[in-house]
Amino acid sequence: MQAGNLQIEICETRRAMGEAAARCGVARAKEVIAEKGEANIIFAAAPSQFELYESLLASDLDFSKVNAFHMDEYLGLAPDAPQGFGNLLKIHLFSKKPFKSVHYLNGQTSDPQAECERYAELLAAFPPDVIFHGIGENGHLAFNDPPVADFSDPRVVKVVAMDEICRNQQVHDGCFARLDEVPRKALSLTIPALTDDRTWLVVTVPGPTKVEAVRRAVRDEISTACPATILRQHPHAALFLDREAAKGIL
């Protein structure tokens, strides 16, 4: 299946989805490593990505040649909070392989704007080759929720206010027990930073809570009302779904 430029693969199970997405991303990372000796990869951090992580860890990718980044982080959580995206990735992925380098967003910073600039400089030094994306229940990419998403954003990383649908998703995912525990602000890479034409995008979206977001991403007019619609214009993007998430487009 295809929507615009976006290639869509529907898998029978979450495990099969994770395996297919990993194969796609690993194949591109290997090509880049063969060309320039290392690959720069940005990872989404969410329970929706766990099957992808497992399949990446089981692959033959040489992680010692991978520079790793993540795409967003809550502001104000305790440094050891398991809900922190850097911590989630460290627990489930970064600590399990000898990456060449791992670069974390600092959600405890006292100067969020300076942290945005620091991370933007890192990304300029290590332009991403592969980005492993998810799609939020509100159609967001990273924390670019509809109210703050900007397809022409001049920034690379910015401070965002999270909308209530996005904050509720963190409760639905089991990351927080109650809505009032979810931070209201975060650091996020912007839409242009996450959809550069030179980068390969591997988008992994499982589960029944994502049916409407997937339907809108594939069927709706391309606009920031559903930020993920922009994926349909990207020259190197592939969307991997399990059958549950795909029900709205079958």
C-alpha positions as CSV (number, residue, x, y, z in Angstrom):
1,M,0.0,0.0,0.0
2,Q,1.1,3.5,-0.7
3,A,-0.2,7.0,0.3
4,G,1.6,9.8,-1.7
5,N,5.3,8.9,-1.4
6,L,4.7,7.0,1.9
7,Q,5.2,3.2,1.6
8,I,2.9,1.3,4.0
9,E,3.4,-2.3,5.2
10,I,0.7,-3.9,7.3
11,C,1.9,-6.8,9.5
12,E,-0.1,-9.5,11.3
13,T,1.4,-8.9,14.7
14,R,3.3,-6.3,16.7
15,R,6.4,-8.5,16.6
16,A,6.2,-8.9,12.8
17,M,5.8,-5.1,12.6
18,G,8.9,-4.5,14.7
19,E,10.9,-7.0,12.7
20,A,9.9,-5.4,9.4
21,A,10.7,-1.9,10.6
22,A,14.0,-2.9,12.0
23,R,15.0,-4.6,8.7
24,C,14.2,-1.5,6.8
25,G,16.2,0.8,9.1
26,V,19.1,-1.6,9.5
27,A,19.4,-2.0,5.8
28,R,19.8,1.8,5.3
29,A,22.1,2.2,8.3
30,K,24.4,-0.5,6.9
31,E,24.5,1.3,3.5
32,V,25.5,4.6,5.3
33,I,28.1,2.8,7.4
34,A,29.6,1.3,4.2
35,E,29.7,4.7,2.6
36,K,31.1,6.9,5.5
37,G,32.0,4.6,8.3
38,E,29.3,5.5,10.7
39,A,25.5,6.2,10.9
40,N,23.6,8.9,12.8
41,I,20.2,7.6,14.0
42,I,17.4,9.4,15.9
43,F,15.1,7.2,18.0
44,A,11.5,7.8,19.2
45,A,11.0,6.8,22.8
46,A,7.7,5.1,23.6
47,P,6.2,1.7,24.5
48,S,5.0,1.6,20.9
49,Q,8.6,1.2,19.8
50,F,9.5,-1.8,22.1
51,E,9.1,-4.4,19.4
52,L,11.3,-2.3,17.1
53,Y,14.0,-2.0,19.8
54,E,13.9,-5.8,20.4
55,S,14.4,-6.5,16.7
56,L,17.1,-3.9,16.4
57,L,19.0,-5.6,19.2
58,A,18.6,-8.9,17.6
59,S,19.9,-7.6,14.2
60,D,23.5,-7.7,13.0
61,L,23.8,-3.9,12.9
62,D,27.3,-2.8,14.1
63,F,26.2,-0.4,16.9
64,S,29.8,0.6,17.5
65,K,29.4,2.6,14.4
66,V,26.1,4.3,15.3
67,N,25.8,7.8,16.9
68,A,22.4,7.8,18.7
69,F,20.0,10.7,19.4
70,H,16.4,11.0,20.6
71,M,13.7,13.3,19.4
72,D,12.1,14.7,22.5
73,E,12.2,14.9,26.3
74,Y,10.0,16.1,29.1
75,L,11.0,19.2,31.0
76,G,11.2,19.0,34.8
77,L,11.2,15.3,35.6
78,A,13.7,13.9,38.2
79,P,16.9,12.8,36.6
80,D,16.2,9.1,37.4
81,A,12.5,9.2,36.4
82,P,11.8,6.1,34.3
83,Q,9.3,8.1,32.3
84,G,12.1,10.3,30.9
85,F,12.7,9.4,27.3
86,G,16.4,9.3,27.6
87,N,16.0,6.9,30.5
88,L,13.5,4.8,28.6
89,L,15.9,4.5,25.7
90,K,18.9,3.8,28.0
91,I,17.0,1.0,29.7
92,H,15.6,-0.6,26.6
93,L,18.2,0.1,24.0
94,F,21.2,2.3,24.6
95,S,22.6,0.3,27.5
96,K,22.4,-3.0,25.7
97,K,24.8,-2.3,22.8
98,P,28.2,-0.5,22.5
99,F,27.0,2.6,20.6
100,K,29.8,4.8,19.2
101,S,28.1,7.7,21.0
102,V,24.8,8.5,22.7
103,H,23.5,12.1,22.9
104,Y,20.8,12.9,25.4
105,L,18.5,15.8,25.7
106,N,18.7,17.3,29.2
107,G,15.2,17.7,30.6
108,Q,16.5,19.0,33.9
109,T,18.2,22.0,32.4
110,S,17.7,25.4,34.0
111,D,18.0,27.0,30.6
112,P,15.8,25.2,28.1
113,Q,16.6,27.5,25.2
114,A,20.3,27.0,25.6
115,E,19.7,23.2,25.7
116,C,17.8,23.5,22.4
117,E,20.7,25.3,20.9
118,R,23.2,22.8,22.2
119,Y,21.3,19.8,20.8
120,A,20.8,21.6,17.4
121,E,24.5,22.1,17.2
122,L,25.1,18.4,17.8
123,L,22.6,17.5,15.1
124,A,24.3,19.8,12.7
125,A,27.6,18.0,13.4
126,F,25.9,14.6,13.1
127,P,23.2,15.0,10.4
128,P,20.7,12.2,10.8
129,D,20.8,9.3,8.3
130,V,17.9,7.3,9.7
131,I,15.0,8.4,12.0
132,F,12.8,5.8,13.8
133,H,9.5,7.6,14.2
134,G,6.2,6.9,15.9
135,I,2.9,8.7,15.5
136,G,0.9,10.0,18.5
137,E,-2.8,9.6,19.1
138,N,-3.2,13.3,18.0
139,G,-1.0,12.7,14.9
140,H,2.1,14.3,16.4
141,L,5.6,13.6,15.4
142,A,7.8,13.8,18.5
143,F,6.1,16.4,20.6
144,N,5.0,18.5,17.7
145,D,1.3,18.4,18.7
146,P,-1.2,20.1,16.3
147,P,-1.2,23.5,18.2
148,V,2.6,23.9,18.0
149,A,3.5,21.9,14.8
150,D,5.1,24.0,12.0
151,F,6.1,22.5,8.7
152,S,8.3,25.5,8.0
153,D,9.7,25.9,11.5
154,P,13.1,27.7,11.3
155,R,14.3,26.0,14.5
156,V,15.8,22.5,14.9
157,V,14.9,22.0,18.6
158,K,12.3,24.0,20.6
159,V,10.4,24.1,23.8
160,V,6.8,23.1,23.4
161,A,3.6,23.1,25.4
162,M,2.0,19.6,25.3
163,D,-1.7,19.4,24.4
164,E,-4.1,17.4,26.6
165,I,-4.5,14.6,24.0
166,C,-0.8,14.1,24.0
167,R,-0.6,14.2,27.8
168,N,-3.5,11.7,28.1
169,Q,-1.6,9.4,25.7
170,Q,1.2,9.1,28.3
171,V,-1.4,7.8,30.8
172,H,-2.9,5.4,28.2
173,D,0.6,4.1,27.5
174,G,1.1,3.3,31.2
175,C,4.0,5.8,31.6
176,F,2.1,7.9,34.2
177,A,-0.7,6.9,36.6
178,R,-2.6,10.2,36.3
179,L,-2.8,13.2,34.0
180,D,-1.6,15.6,36.6
181,E,1.7,13.7,36.8
182,V,2.5,14.3,33.1
183,P,4.7,17.4,32.5
184,R,3.2,20.2,30.6
185,K,6.3,21.2,28.7
186,A,9.0,19.4,26.8
187,L,11.9,19.7,24.4
188,S,11.2,18.5,20.9
189,L,13.0,18.4,17.5
190,T,10.9,20.3,15.0
191,I,9.0,18.9,12.0
192,P,11.7,20.1,9.5
193,A,14.4,18.5,11.6
194,L,12.5,15.2,11.7
195,T,11.6,15.1,8.0
196,D,14.7,16.3,6.1
197,D,14.7,14.8,2.6
198,R,18.2,13.4,3.0
199,T,17.1,11.2,5.9
200,W,15.3,7.9,5.8
201,L,12.2,7.7,8.0
202,V,11.0,4.4,9.5
203,V,7.7,4.9,11.2
204,T,6.4,2.2,13.6
205,V,2.8,2.4,14.8
206,P,1.0,-0.4,16.6
207,G,-2.2,-0.9,18.5
208,P,-5.9,0.0,18.5
209,T,-5.4,3.4,20.2
210,K,-3.6,4.6,17.0
211,V,-6.4,3.6,14.5
212,E,-7.7,7.2,14.1
213,A,-4.2,8.8,14.0
214,V,-3.2,6.3,11.2
215,R,-6.3,6.9,9.3
216,R,-5.9,10.7,9.4
217,A,-2.1,10.5,8.6
218,V,-2.9,8.4,5.5
219,R,-6.2,10.0,4.4
220,D,-6.5,13.6,5.6
221,E,-5.4,16.7,3.8
222,I,-1.7,17.4,4.6
223,S,-1.7,20.0,7.4
224,T,-0.6,20.6,10.9
225,A,-4.1,19.5,12.1
226,C,-2.5,16.1,11.8
227,P,1.3,16.6,11.7
228,A,2.0,13.0,10.5
229,T,0.3,13.8,7.2
230,I,3.6,15.4,6.1
231,L,5.1,11.9,5.9
232,R,3.2,11.4,2.6
233,Q,5.5,14.0,1.0
234,H,8.8,12.5,2.1
235,P,10.9,10.7,-0.6
236,H,12.2,8.0,1.8
237,A,9.5,7.2,4.3
238,A,8.0,3.9,5.2
239,L,5.1,3.2,7.7
240,F,4.9,-0.1,9.5
241,L,1.6,-1.1,11.2
242,D,0.2,-4.0,12.9
243,R,-3.3,-5.1,11.8
244,E,-4.9,-3.4,14.8
245,A,-3.5,0.0,14.0
246,A,-4.4,-0.4,10.3
247,K,-8.1,-1.1,10.7
248,G,-9.0,2.5,9.7
249,I,-7.3,2.2,6.3
250,L,-8.2,-1.4,5.3
